[in-house]
């Protein structure tokens, strides 16, 4: 009948204890993922690593497991790395920029991926601000497009 509880056991449903078990498994997986992310970030000194692409899954993971502040902090660190790299390339003359075009494209793509992750898990206003900042860096290379 319509008045039955959603936890009432039926041939096709599950009972309350099935639901508790389901929640327990989900919580365990969430805590386990959080612990793995924490261990990886503690043991990978990404500031000295130079392959920041491998840190991106941890950025997304922080947001997915609900560690928003840690996600934002990691985003800010990665953003700073890419901004410094792009500023370095922007300070070069056009010939040097052409010689480093692959590195410039790589840095722009990586920075954009991080902005996309940030936008996915943050409010629109904050995401738009980061997108505008990225676009400012992108326009520094208009002469070599």
Helices and strands as residue ranges (DSSP letters): H 16-43, G 46-48, G 52-55, H 56-64, H 68-90, H 94-99, H 101-121, H 124-139, G 142-144
